Amino acid sequence: MATKKYKTNINCGNCVKAVTGFLSDVPGIDHWEVDTDNPDKILSVSGSDFDEAAVVEAVEDAGFDIRPVEVTN
């Protein structure tokens, strides 16, 4: 299962509720969560086969900013 991380401005419980319906409509997502305690408000999305562009579109449609987190090793 792949996990992708995104920096967002989803910063509270009500924001999470607002985006829930949009992310629930994206096929292939098994689990997602937002770390609102992290200064970058990291959205983690896990699933077997989800379209990253659909995740970005869903969050933007909900009225929030989103951009992929660059993974460094």
N, CA and C atoms as an extended XYZ file, in Angstrom:
219
Properties=species:S:1:pos:R:3:atomname:S:1:resname:S:1:resid:I:1 pbc="F F F"
N         0.852       -1.176        0.000 N   MET     1
C         0.000        0.000        0.000 CA  MET     1
C         0.896        1.237        0.000 C   MET     1
N         0.628        2.120       -0.923 N   ALA     2
C         1.408        3.350       -1.048 CA  ALA     2
C         0.868        4.426       -0.113 C   ALA     2
N         1.775        5.238        0.439 N   THR     3
C         1.382        6.386        1.257 CA  THR     3
C         2.051        7.619        0.682 C   THR     3
N         1.259        8.645        0.457 N   LYS     4
C         1.757        9.923       -0.040 CA  LYS     4
C         1.458       10.982        0.996 C   LYS     4
N         2.337       11.976        1.093 N   LYS     5
C         2.164       13.056        2.063 CA  LYS     5
C         2.086       14.391        1.327 C   LYS     5
N         1.241       15.272        1.873 N   TYR     6
C         1.006       16.574        1.273 CA  TYR     6
C         0.996       17.650        2.348 C   TYR     6
N         1.551       18.797        2.025 N   LYS     7
C         1.470       19.966        2.901 CA  LYS     7
C         0.158       20.670        2.573 C   LYS     7
N        -0.605       21.016        3.619 N   THR     8
C        -1.917       21.642        3.415 CA  THR     8
C        -2.097       22.812        4.380 C   THR     8
N        -3.253       23.441        4.281 N   ASN     9
C        -3.650       24.433        5.286 CA  ASN     9
C        -4.916       23.960        6.015 C   ASN     9
N        -5.086       22.652        6.112 N   ILE    10
C        -6.187       22.039        6.866 CA  ILE    10
C        -5.757       22.052        8.328 C   ILE    10
N        -6.273       23.010        9.112 N   ASN    11
C        -5.652       23.245       10.421 CA  ASN    11
C        -6.514       22.995       11.650 C   ASN    11
N        -7.718       22.441       11.473 N   CYS    12
C        -8.555       22.201       12.652 CA  CYS    12
C        -9.554       21.083       12.375 C   CYS    12
N       -10.241       20.681       13.399 N   GLY    13
C       -11.227       19.617       13.266 CA  GLY    13
C       -12.336       19.946       12.280 C   GLY    13
N       -12.782       21.191       12.280 N   ASN    14
C       -13.827       21.575       11.328 CA  ASN    14
C       -13.311       21.540        9.897 C   ASN    14
N       -12.060       21.872        9.696 N   CYS    15
C       -11.445       21.787        8.361 CA  CYS    15
C       -11.385       20.334        7.910 C   CYS    15
N       -11.020       19.439        8.824 N   VAL    16
C       -10.967       18.012        8.506 CA  VAL    16
C       -12.361       17.536        8.105 C   VAL    16
N       -13.384       17.959        8.843 N   LYS    17
C       -14.760       17.584        8.492 CA  LYS    17
C       -15.134       18.109        7.114 C   LYS    17
N       -14.683       19.315        6.799 N   ALA    18
C       -15.025       19.927        5.515 CA  ALA    18
C       -14.421       19.165        4.337 C   ALA    18
N       -13.249       18.604        4.519 N   VAL    19
C       -12.577       17.907        3.422 CA  VAL    19
C       -12.956       16.420        3.352 C   VAL    19
N       -13.560       15.900        4.404 N   THR    20
C       -13.868       14.469        4.480 CA  THR    20
C       -14.694       13.980        3.298 C   THR    20
N       -15.772       14.658        2.987 N   GLY    21
C       -16.632       14.224        1.887 CA  GLY    21
C       -15.910       14.206        0.555 C   GLY    21
N       -15.036       15.168        0.353 N   PHE    22
C       -14.301       15.253       -0.908 CA  PHE    22
C       -13.299       14.099       -1.033 C   PHE    22
N       -12.543       13.830        0.038 N   LEU    23
C       -11.565       12.748       -0.010 CA  LEU    23
C       -12.234       11.379       -0.036 C   LEU    23
N       -13.409       11.267        0.566 N   SER    24
C       -14.128        9.994        0.565 CA  SER    24
C       -14.575        9.602       -0.845 C   SER    24
N       -14.687       10.580       -1.731 N   ASP    25
C       -15.110       10.315       -3.102 CA  ASP    25
C       -13.965        9.887       -4.016 C   ASP    25
N       -12.724        9.947       -3.523 N   VAL    26
C       -11.570        9.568       -4.354 CA  VAL    26
C       -11.389        8.052       -4.276 C   VAL    26
N       -11.531        7.361       -5.420 N   PRO    27
C       -11.373        5.899       -5.402 CA  PRO    27
C        -9.943        5.492       -5.057 C   PRO    27
N        -9.805        4.379       -4.358 N   GLY    28
C        -8.499        3.813       -4.067 CA  GLY    28
C        -7.883        4.247       -2.755 C   GLY    28
N        -8.487        5.234       -2.079 N   ILE    29
C        -7.957        5.659       -0.779 CA  ILE    29
C        -8.498        4.720        0.293 C   ILE    29
N        -7.582        4.097        1.029 N   ASP    30
C        -7.978        3.225        2.133 CA  ASP    30
C        -8.011        3.976        3.455 C   ASP    30
N        -7.108        4.964        3.603 N   HIS    31
C        -7.032        5.717        4.859 CA  HIS    31
C        -6.367        7.061        4.586 C   HIS    31
N        -6.828        8.072        5.299 N   TRP    32
C        -6.166        9.376        5.235 CA  TRP    32
C        -6.295       10.048        6.590 C   TRP    32
N        -5.351       10.927        6.885 N   GLU    33
C        -5.394       11.688        8.132 CA  GLU    33
C        -4.565       12.949        7.978 C   GLU    33
N        -4.932       13.956        8.756 N   VAL    34
C        -4.201       15.215        8.754 CA  VAL    34
C        -3.589       15.416       10.125 C   VAL    34
N        -2.295       15.688       10.152 N   ASP    35
C        -1.602       15.994       11.402 CA  ASP    35
C        -1.703       17.501       11.626 C   ASP    35
N        -2.768       17.924       12.309 N   THR    36
C        -2.990       19.349       12.532 CA  THR    36
C        -2.023       19.932       13.549 C   THR    36
N        -1.297       19.079       14.282 N   ASP    37
C        -0.280       19.559       15.220 CA  ASP    37
C         1.025       19.914       14.516 C   ASP    37
N         1.231       19.363       13.335 N   ASN    38
C         2.430       19.653       12.547 CA  ASN    38
C         2.281       21.041       11.932 C   ASN    38
N         3.308       21.868       11.987 N   PRO    39
C         3.207       23.221       11.406 CA  PRO    39
C         2.853       23.226        9.917 C   PRO    39
N         3.190       22.134        9.211 N   ASP    40
C         2.891       22.037        7.783 CA  ASP    40
C         1.553       21.361        7.499 C   ASP    40
N         0.813       21.007        8.566 N   LYS    41
C        -0.525       20.397        8.427 CA  LYS    41
C        -0.499       19.255        7.414 C   LYS    41
N         0.315       18.241        7.694 N   ILE    42
C         0.589       17.163        6.756 CA  ILE    42
C        -0.610       16.218        6.618 C   ILE    42
N        -1.056       16.079        5.365 N   LEU    43
C        -2.091       15.118        4.998 CA  LEU    43
C        -1.389       13.860        4.512 C   LEU    43
N        -1.667       12.727        5.145 N   SER    44
C        -1.132       11.434        4.725 CA  SER    44
C        -2.267       10.635        4.111 C   SER    44
N        -2.040       10.144        2.906 N   VAL    45
C        -3.053        9.373        2.184 CA  VAL    45
C        -2.468        8.013        1.846 C   VAL    45
N        -3.199        6.942        2.220 N   SER    46
C        -2.752        5.579        1.945 CA  SER    46
C        -3.798        4.851        1.114 C   SER    46
N        -3.309        4.005        0.248 N   GLY    47
C        -4.210        3.205       -0.567 CA  GLY    47
C        -3.444        2.360       -1.550 C   GLY    47
N        -4.155        1.463       -2.196 N   SER    48
C        -3.503        0.560       -3.133 CA  SER    48
C        -3.392        1.158       -4.525 C   SER    48
N        -4.356        1.984       -4.901 N   ASP    49
C        -4.340        2.509       -6.265 CA  ASP    49
C        -5.171        3.783       -6.342 C   ASP    49
N        -4.623        4.899       -5.813 N   PHE    50
C        -5.351        6.160       -5.899 CA  PHE    50
C        -4.598        7.123       -6.802 C   PHE    50
N        -5.344        8.015       -7.422 N   ASP    51
C        -4.783        9.000       -8.338 CA  ASP    51
C        -4.388       10.234       -7.535 C   ASP    51
N        -3.087       10.545       -7.542 N   GLU    52
C        -2.609       11.694       -6.776 CA  GLU    52
C        -3.260       12.992       -7.247 C   GLU    52
N        -3.489       13.125       -8.520 N   ALA    53
C        -4.139       14.330       -9.042 CA  ALA    53
C        -5.563       14.452       -8.499 C   ALA    53
N        -6.237       13.330       -8.306 N   ALA    54
C        -7.591       13.346       -7.757 CA  ALA    54
C        -7.580       13.788       -6.293 C   ALA    54
N        -6.535       13.411       -5.552 N   VAL    55
C        -6.403       13.848       -4.155 CA  VAL    55
C        -6.229       15.365       -4.118 C   VAL    55
N        -5.333       15.881       -4.949 N   VAL    56
C        -5.090       17.323       -5.004 CA  VAL    56
C        -6.371       18.051       -5.388 C   VAL    56
N        -7.065       17.553       -6.396 N   GLU    57
C        -8.305       18.190       -6.846 CA  GLU    57
C        -9.368       18.172       -5.751 C   GLU    57
N        -9.486       17.062       -5.034 N   ALA    58
C       -10.492       16.952       -3.968 CA  ALA    58
C       -10.232       17.973       -2.869 C   ALA    58
N        -8.982       18.102       -2.450 N   VAL    59
C        -8.649       19.052       -1.382 CA  VAL    59
C        -8.866       20.489       -1.859 C   VAL    59
N        -8.467       20.777       -3.087 N   GLU    60
C        -8.680       22.124       -3.630 CA  GLU    60
C       -10.164       22.422       -3.790 C   GLU    60
N       -10.950       21.436       -4.215 N   ASP    61
C       -12.401       21.626       -4.340 CA  ASP    61
C       -13.042       21.912       -2.990 C   ASP    61
N       -12.445       21.380       -1.920 N   ALA    62
C       -12.949       21.632       -0.567 CA  ALA    62
C       -12.530       23.016       -0.069 C   ALA    62
N       -11.667       23.708       -0.832 N   GLY    63
C       -11.285       25.075       -0.485 CA  GLY    63
C        -9.950       25.209        0.236 C   GLY    63
N        -9.129       24.170        0.152 N   PHE    64
C        -7.851       24.195        0.862 CA  PHE    64
C        -6.681       24.141       -0.113 C   PHE    64
N        -5.524       24.594        0.377 N   ASP    65
C        -4.287       24.529       -0.394 CA  ASP    65
C        -3.631       23.177       -0.139 C   ASP    65
N        -2.952       22.663       -1.158 N   ILE    66
C        -2.267       21.378       -1.026 CA  ILE    66
C        -1.100       21.338       -1.995 C   ILE    66
N        -0.005       20.746       -1.523 N   ARG    67
C         1.118       20.478       -2.426 CA  ARG    67
C         1.880       19.269       -1.901 C   ARG    67
N         2.415       18.463       -2.803 N   PRO    68
C         3.119       17.251       -2.369 CA  PRO    68
C         4.333       17.613       -1.518 C   PRO    68
N         4.633       16.744       -0.561 N   VAL    69
C         5.831       16.886        0.266 CA  VAL    69
C         6.949       16.135       -0.446 C   VAL    69
N         8.058       16.812       -0.634 N   GLU    70
C         9.212       16.180       -1.262 CA  GLU    70
C         9.856       15.238       -0.250 C   GLU    70
N        10.055       14.003       -0.654 N   VAL    71
C        10.649       12.996        0.225 CA  VAL    71
C        12.164       13.071        0.069 C   VAL    71
N        12.855       13.195        1.199 N   THR    72
C        14.316       13.212        1.171 CA  THR    72
C        14.840       11.994        1.915 C   THR    72
N        15.876       11.411        1.394 N   ASN    73
C        16.454       10.221        2.031 CA  ASN    73
C        17.821       10.523        2.584 C   ASN    73
